[in-house]
């Protein structure tokens, strides 16, 4: 369940602006604020099923966008690669004993990679 919630939170972060205001609000309440369908429905004076339908439609739309674009998948891959490159640069910095041009280049690389991780 946690992986599904994390995945949906990422989809909302990346593509939430493509949803209606109501869909964004309901997804935020459901996934980020951890409100139940009943609580969301009560807040807006609709049925639990109505809240469920809005959330389900929005989730499907986000999943479809990700399936077509692969943006989140590529972003996750890049984050993994950046972490590995950063680890290698830190190892290079250690091997250079922090001295000379190799150490300077490794330090610059570490700083650049840290900045790219966002």
DRENTORVEX-8101 format. One line per field, with one value per atom (N, C-alpha, C, CB): residue number from 1; x, y, z; residue in one letter. Coordinates in Angstrom, 2 decimals. Each point is the difference from the previous one (the first is absolute). Glycine has a CB too. Layout:
n <- NUM ...
x <- X ...
y <- Y ...
z <- Z ...
res <- A ...
//
This chain:
n <- 1 1 1 1 2 2 2 2 3 3 3 3 4 4 4 4 5 5 5 5 6 6 6 6 7 7 7 7 8 8 8 8 9 9 9 9 10 10 10 10 11 11 11 11 12 12 12 12 13 13 13 13 14 14 14 14 15 15 15 15 16 16 16 16 17 17 17 17 18 18 18 18 19 19 19 19 20 20 20 20 21 21 21 21 22 22 22 22 23 23 23 23 24 24 24 24 25 25 25 25 26 26 26 26 27 27 27 27 28 28 28 28 29 29 29 29 30 30 30 30 31 31 31 31 32 32 32 32 33 33 33 33 34 34 34 34 35 35 35 35 36 36 36 36 37 37 37 37 38 38 38 38 39 39 39 39 40 40 40 40 41 41 41 41 42 42 42 42 43 43 43 43 44 44 44 44 45 45 45 45 46 46 46 46 47 47 47 47 48 48 48 48 49 49 49 49 50 50 50 50 51 51 51 51 52 52 52 52 53 53 53 53 54 54 54 54 55 55 55 55 56 56 56 56 57 57 57 57 58 58 58 58 59 59 59 59 60 60 60 60 61 61 61 61 62 62 62 62 63 63 63 63 64 64 64 64 65 65 65 65 66 66 66 66 67 67 67 67 68 68 68 68 69 69 69 69 70 70 70 70 71 71 71 71 72 72 72 72 73 73 73 73 74 74 74 74 75 75 75 75 76 76 76 76 77 77 77 77 78 78 78 78 79 79 79 79 80 80 80 80 81 81 81 81 82 82 82 82 83 83 83 83 84 84 84 84 85 85 85 85 86 86 86 86 87 87 87 87 88 88 88 88 89 89 89 89 90 90 90 90 91 91 91 91 92 92 92 92 93 93 93 93 94 94 94 94 95 95 95 95 96 96 96 96 97 97 97 97 98 98 98 98 99 99 99 99 100 100 100 100 101 101 101 101 102 102 102 102 103 103 103 103 104 104 104 104 105 105 105 105 106 106 106 106 107 107 107 107 108 108 108 108 109 109 109 109 110 110 110 110 111 111 111 111 112 112 112 112 113 113 113 113 114 114 114 114 115 115 115 115 116 116 116 116 117 117 117 117 118 118 118 118
x <- 0.83 -0.83 0.87 -1.81 2.89 0.87 0.58 0.54 -0.13 0.54 -1.04 1.55 -2.79 -1.09 -0.22 -1.08 1.11 -0.19 1.15 -1.28 2.50 1.16 -0.09 1.40 -1.75 -0.13 -1.06 0.70 -1.84 -1.07 0.40 -1.68 2.38 0.47 0.95 -0.25 1.11 0.92 -0.77 1.81 -2.80 -0.80 -0.72 -0.29 -0.22 -0.68 0.99 -1.63 2.83 1.01 0.38 0.87 -0.71 0.44 -1.14 1.72 -2.89 -1.07 -1.27 0.92 -0.89 -1.21 -0.64 0.96 -0.15 -0.55 -0.86 1.98 -1.92 -0.81 -1.39 2.10 -2.33 -1.30 -0.86 1.03 -2.30 -0.88 0.34 -1.85 1.42 0.25 -0.61 0.04 -1.22 -0.70 0.77 -2.23 2.69 0.77 1.28 -0.96 1.68 1.23 -0.30 0.98 -2.04 -0.36 -0.31 -0.90 0.09 -0.38 1.19 -2.28 3.14 1.19 0.91 -0.13 0.27 0.81 -0.58 0.69 -1.98 -0.65 0.13 -1.61 1.47 0.01 1.42 -2.06 2.99 1.35 0.96 -0.39 0.30 0.96 -0.52 0.87 -2.15 -0.57 -0.58 -0.51 0.43 -0.46 -1.44 2.36 -3.21 -1.43 -0.69 0.03 -1.05 -0.77 -0.95 0.17 -0.70 -1.00 -1.20 0.75 -1.15 -1.14 0.28 -0.63 1.83 0.35 0.05 1.31 -0.79 0.06 -1.42 2.26 -3.08 -1.37 -0.78 0.07 0.07 -0.71 0.40 -0.13 1.41 0.52 -0.70 2.21 -2.50 -0.60 -1.49 2.22 -2.78 -1.42 -0.37 -0.41 1.30 -0.31 0.03 0.99 -1.31 0.02 1.43 -2.33 2.51 1.30 0.36 -0.37 -0.62 0.22 0.41 -1.68 1.11 0.37 1.46 -2.35 2.78 1.41 0.90 -0.67 0.25 0.77 0.13 -0.80 -0.27 0.02 0.96 -2.37 2.35 0.88 1.46 -1.77 2.07 1.37 0.45 -0.34 -0.51 0.36 0.25 -1.36 0.50 0.18 1.32 -2.49 2.79 1.24 1.22 -1.20 1.14 1.12 0.22 -0.48 -0.59 0.12 0.63 -2.01 1.59 0.54 1.50 -2.23 2.64 1.43 0.79 -0.58 0.04 0.68 0.12 -0.87 -0.16 0.03 1.05 -2.44 2.52 1.01 1.39 -1.56 1.79 1.32 0.30 -0.23 -0.77 0.21 0.42 -1.71 1.12 0.33 1.34 -2.42 2.75 1.21 1.20 -1.48 1.25 1.10 0.86 -0.01 -0.51 0.79 0.43 -1.23 0.33 0.33 1.00 -2.28 2.07 0.91 1.41 -1.92 2.03 1.31 0.62 -0.73 -0.09 0.51 0.56 -1.67 0.95 0.47 1.31 -2.37 2.46 1.22 1.16 -1.37 1.13 1.06 0.45 -0.93 0.01 0.37 0.92 -2.17 1.86 0.85 1.39 -2.04 2.09 1.28 0.81 -1.03 0.36 0.70 0.60 -1.55 0.81 0.52 1.24 -2.34 2.28 1.15 1.20 -1.56 1.33 1.09 0.60 -1.10 0.23 0.48 0.86 -2.04 1.62 0.77 1.37 -2.13 2.15 1.28 0.90 -1.15 0.57 0.79 0.57 -1.42 0.62 0.49 1.13 -2.28 2.15 1.06 1.28 -1.72 1.58 1.15 0.66 -1.10 0.27 0.53 0.82 -1.97 1.46 0.74 1.30 -2.16 2.10 1.21 1.07 -1.42 1.00 0.98 0.56 -1.21 0.75 0.44 -0.25 1.72 -2.69 -0.35 1.07 -1.40 2.31 1.13 0.05 1.28 -0.84 0.28 -1.23 1.97 -1.69 -1.04 -1.08 1.71 -1.36 -1.05 -0.98 1.59 -1.08 -0.87 -0.91 1.74 -1.18 -0.79 -1.12 2.02 -1.67 -1.01 -1.07 1.74 -1.32 -0.95 -0.92 1.67 -1.13 -0.83 -1.01 1.89 -1.47 -0.93 -1.09 1.85 -1.47 -0.96 -1.02 1.74 -1.26 -0.89 -1.00 1.81 -1.34 -0.89 -1.02 1.83 -1.38 -0.92 -1.07 1.86 -1.45 -0.95 -0.98 1.72 -1.25 -0.90 -1.05 1.84 -1.43 -0.93 -1.01 1.77 -1.38 -0.90 -1.06 1.85 -1.53 -0.95 -1.29 1.92 -1.83 -1.19 -0.60 -0.39
y <- -1.20 1.20 1.26 -1.26 1.24 1.17 0.33 -0.57 -0.45 0.24 0.64 -1.95 1.49 0.57 1.46 -2.25 2.55 1.37 0.88 -0.83 0.34 0.75 0.24 -0.99 -0.03 0.13 1.04 -2.40 2.35 0.94 1.42 -1.83 1.97 1.32 0.59 -0.67 -0.17 0.47 0.40 -1.48 0.68 0.33 1.33 -2.44 2.65 1.27 1.16 -1.21 1.01 1.06 0.34 -0.77 -0.24 0.22 0.49 -1.76 1.19 0.25 0.60 -1.88 2.24 0.49 1.20 -0.85 1.69 1.18 -0.35 1.26 -2.49 -0.43 -0.48 -0.64 0.61 -0.41 1.22 -2.07 1.82 1.09 0.37 -0.76 1.92 0.43 -0.98 2.39 -2.86 -0.94 -1.32 1.07 -1.57 -1.25 0.15 -0.58 1.70 0.24 0.05 1.26 -0.53 0.13 -1.36 2.29 -3.09 -1.30 -0.95 0.31 -0.30 -0.85 0.43 -0.38 1.68 0.50 -0.43 1.96 -1.80 -0.39 -1.49 1.89 -2.67 -1.46 -0.55 -0.09 0.52 -0.58 0.73 -0.74 2.06 0.75 0.30 0.99 -0.69 0.32 -1.25 2.31 -3.40 -1.29 0.04 -0.50 1.29 0.02 -1.19 2.52 -3.02 -1.11 0.54 -1.32 0.42 0.39 0.65 -1.87 1.34 0.55 1.42 -2.32 2.55 1.34 1.00 -1.03 0.61 0.88 0.30 -0.95 -0.08 0.16 0.94 -2.31 2.11 0.82 1.47 -1.98 2.22 1.35 0.78 -0.82 0.14 0.67 -0.31 -0.07 -0.70 -0.30 -0.89 2.15 -3.11 -0.96 -1.40 1.53 -2.51 -1.38 -0.52 -0.39 -0.65 -0.67 -0.52 -0.65 0.12 -0.51 1.12 -1.82 2.99 1.16 0.37 0.82 -0.80 0.30 -1.08 1.20 -2.45 -1.12 0.14 -1.49 1.83 0.14 1.10 -0.81 1.95 1.10 -0.41 1.66 -2.31 -0.42 -1.06 0.52 -1.49 -1.07 0.54 -1.60 2.50 0.60 0.76 0.18 0.57 0.78 -0.92 1.84 -2.90 -0.95 -0.67 -0.40 0.03 -0.62 0.96 -1.42 2.69 1.00 0.17 1.19 -1.10 0.15 -1.22 1.45 -2.64 -1.23 -0.07 -1.17 1.62 0.00 0.97 -0.61 1.77 0.99 -0.57 1.90 -2.52 -0.59 -1.13 0.62 -1.42 -1.10 0.53 -1.39 2.50 0.57 0.72 0.24 0.43 0.83 -0.67 1.95 -2.75 -0.63 0.98 -1.74 2.93 1.04 -0.41 1.70 -2.20 -0.39 -1.16 0.77 -1.73 -1.14 0.47 -1.49 2.40 0.51 0.82 0.03 0.75 0.81 -0.90 1.82 -2.88 -0.94 -0.66 -0.41 0.03 -0.61 0.99 -1.42 2.67 1.00 0.25 1.06 -1.07 0.18 -1.13 1.19 -2.41 -1.14 0.15 -1.46 1.82 0.18 1.13 -0.87 1.95 1.12 -0.40 1.59 -2.38 -0.47 -0.87 0.08 -0.94 -0.87 0.82 -1.88 2.86 0.85 0.81 0.12 0.36 0.76 -0.87 1.46 -2.69 -0.93 -0.26 -1.07 0.91 -0.23 1.23 -1.59 2.78 1.22 0.17 1.05 -1.40 0.09 -1.00 0.75 -1.92 -1.00 0.49 -1.84 2.44 0.56 1.10 -0.54 1.34 1.07 -0.59 1.47 -2.55 -0.66 -0.60 -0.49 -0.14 -0.64 1.03 -1.84 3.06 1.04 0.68 0.37 -0.81 0.56 1.50 -1.78 2.27 1.41 0.93 -0.58 0.06 0.83 0.04 -0.59 1.72 0.13 0.19 -1.38 1.39 0.23 -1.09 1.16 -2.47 -1.01 0.25 -1.64 2.07 0.29 1.18 -0.90 1.91 1.19 -0.37 1.46 -2.25 -0.44 -0.87 0.10 -1.00 -0.88 0.81 -1.87 2.85 0.85 0.79 0.17 0.37 0.73 -0.93 1.57 -2.78 -0.98 -0.36 -0.91 0.72 -0.30 1.13 -1.35 2.57 1.15 0.12 1.17 -1.40 0.05 -1.08 0.92 -2.13 -1.11 0.22 -1.55 2.09 0.31 1.01 -0.47 1.46 1.02 -0.57 1.68 -2.66 -0.61 -0.90 0.10 -0.65 -0.89 0.71 -1.33 2.62 0.80 -0.34 0.21
z <- 0.00 0.00 0.00 1.21 -0.43 0.07 -1.37 2.38 -3.14 -1.34 -0.91 0.30 -0.20 -0.80 0.37 -0.19 1.47 0.46 -0.46 2.00 -1.88 -0.46 -1.51 1.86 -2.62 -1.45 -0.34 -0.29 0.97 -0.30 0.40 0.33 0.78 0.43 -1.04 2.41 -2.96 -1.04 -1.26 0.92 -1.29 -1.18 0.21 -0.51 1.71 0.30 -0.10 1.52 -0.97 -0.06 -1.44 2.22 -3.04 -1.38 -0.90 0.34 -0.20 -0.97 0.60 -1.27 2.54 0.66 -0.67 2.07 -2.69 -0.67 -1.21 0.78 -1.22 -1.15 0.44 -1.20 2.49 0.54 0.27 1.02 -0.81 0.42 1.45 -1.59 2.01 1.37 1.00 -0.78 0.49 0.90 0.08 -0.58 -0.56 -0.01 0.81 -2.25 2.06 0.76 1.50 -1.95 2.29 1.41 0.63 -0.48 -0.20 0.54 0.11 -0.97 -0.05 0.07 1.15 -2.49 2.68 1.09 1.35 -1.43 1.58 1.25 0.26 -0.28 -0.77 0.14 0.20 -1.42 0.57 0.03 0.93 -2.32 2.40 0.81 1.40 -2.10 2.21 1.31 0.68 -0.82 0.08 0.53 0.52 0.59 -1.26 0.35 -0.66 0.23 0.41 -0.57 -1.06 2.17 -2.97 -1.00 0.69 -1.52 2.64 0.73 0.48 0.72 -0.23 0.47 -1.15 1.86 -2.98 -1.18 -0.48 -0.65 0.58 -0.47 0.93 -1.02 2.29 0.99 -0.12 1.55 -1.78 -0.11 -1.13 0.87 -1.98 -1.15 -0.17 -1.08 2.00 -0.07 -1.18 1.09 -1.40 -1.07 0.60 -1.80 0.98 0.50 0.02 -0.90 1.67 0.05 -1.39 2.42 -3.13 -1.35 -0.95 0.43 -0.24 -0.83 0.20 0.12 1.13 0.29 -0.60 2.12 -1.97 -0.56 -1.51 1.87 -2.55 -1.46 -0.45 -0.08 0.77 -0.35 0.18 0.67 0.44 0.29 -1.00 2.44 -2.71 -0.93 -1.40 1.37 -1.83 -1.33 -0.07 -0.26 1.29 0.03 0.03 1.19 -0.39 0.06 -1.35 2.43 -3.08 -1.34 -0.99 0.47 -0.40 -0.92 0.23 -0.05 1.30 0.30 -0.46 1.96 -1.71 -0.42 -1.52 2.04 -2.73 -1.47 -0.53 -0.03 0.64 -0.42 0.21 0.57 0.59 0.27 -0.97 2.42 -2.72 -0.95 -1.36 1.22 -1.64 -1.30 -0.01 -0.42 1.52 0.01 0.66 0.04 1.00 0.72 0.78 -1.73 1.99 0.66 1.41 -1.34 2.14 1.37 0.00 0.80 -1.66 -0.10 -0.35 -0.71 -0.26 -0.39 1.13 -2.41 3.11 1.11 1.10 -0.54 0.88 1.02 -0.42 0.70 -1.97 -0.53 0.11 -1.59 1.20 0.06 1.43 -2.06 3.02 1.40 0.46 0.42 -0.82 0.36 -0.61 0.14 -1.41 -0.68 0.62 -2.11 2.48 0.63 1.35 -1.17 1.94 1.30 -0.21 0.97 -1.98 -0.27 -0.48 -0.57 -0.28 -0.49 1.14 -2.26 3.15 1.15 0.91 -0.12 0.35 0.83 -0.64 0.83 -2.14 -0.70 0.10 -1.58 1.44 0.10 1.42 -1.80 2.81 1.38 0.24 0.76 -1.34 0.13 -0.68 0.07 -1.23 -0.72 0.84 -2.21 2.85 0.86 1.14 -0.58 1.18 1.09 -0.51 1.15 -2.31 -0.56 -0.34 -0.90 0.60 -0.35 1.25 -2.16 3.33 1.27 0.11 0.09 -0.86 0.08 -0.51 1.90 -2.73 -0.46 -1.52 2.09 -2.59 -1.42 -0.88 0.43 -1.70 -1.01 0.03 -1.42 1.57 0.07 1.14 -1.00 2.15 1.15 -0.31 1.57 -2.19 -0.36 -0.98 0.36 -1.36 -0.98 0.65 -1.80 2.68 0.69 0.89 -0.06 0.77 0.86 -0.82 1.63 -2.74 -0.88 -0.52 -0.66 0.33 -0.48 1.09 -1.58 2.80 1.12 0.18 1.13 -1.12 0.17 -1.13 1.22 -2.43 -1.15 0.10 -1.41 1.75 0.11 1.15 -0.95 2.05 1.11 -0.44 1.66 -2.44 -0.50 -0.97 0.32 -1.10 -0.99 0.64 -1.64 2.80 0.66 0.38 0.85 -0.68 0.28 1.27 -2.31
res <- X X X X X X X X X X X X X X X X X X X X X X X X X X X X X X X X X X X X X X X X X X X X X X X X X X X X X X X X X X X X X X X X X X X X X X X X X X X X X X X X X X X X X X X X X X X X X X X X X X X X X X X X X X X X X X X X X X X X X X X X X X X X X X X X X X X X X X X X X X X X X X X X X X X X X X X X X X X X X X X X X X X X X X X X X X X X X X X X X X X X X X X X X X X X X X X X X X X X X X X X X X X X X X X X X X X X X X X X X X X X X X X X X X X X X X X X X X X X X X X X X X X X X X X X X X X X X X X X X X X X X X X X X X X X X X X X X X X X X X X X X X X X X X X X X X X X X X X X X X X X X X X X X X X X X X X X X X X X X X X X X X X X X X X X X X X X X X X X X X X X X X X X X X X X X X X X X X X X X X X X X X X X X X X X X X X X X X X X X X X X X X X X X X X X X X X X X X X X X X X X X X X X X X X X X X X X X X X X X X X X X X X X X X X X X X X X X X X X X X X X X X X X X X X X X X X X X X X X X X X X X X X X X X X X X X X X
//
